[in-house]
Amino acid sequence: QVQLVESGGGLVQPGGSLRLSCAVSPSFFSISPMGWYRQAPGKERELVATISVTGKTNYRDSVKGRFTISRYNAQNTVSLEMNSLKPEDTAVYYCNAKIGIYASDYWGQGTQVTVSS
């Protein structure tokens, strides 16, 4: 059974930093592309960043230079380091894994990130 468990959300002031982590079932982590998505109230879920099995990364334009996605194969975790946070970054952040020959999507439970003064 695939499990993705997120942690690290919270409330932060504009300009602050947060680090999100996602622990993944060991059997699947090393062979799965990973990603972080977010969904703000009243909006559709959107891609934030992805990282391939080989470590190649991709970011949405609005977070480039501020967010960093990393994977730690020995710990079966993927992280999202978020710096210079803005109010528009406020959303529920979801960890995603694409697993199997059909790259089926698996999701974590989500963690709230609120950027406000």
Helices and strands as residue ranges (DSSP letters): E 4-7, E 10-12, E 18-24, H 26-29, E 34-39, E 46-51, E 57-59, G 61-63, E 67-72, G 73-75, E 77-82, G 87-89, E 91-99, E 104-107, E 111-115
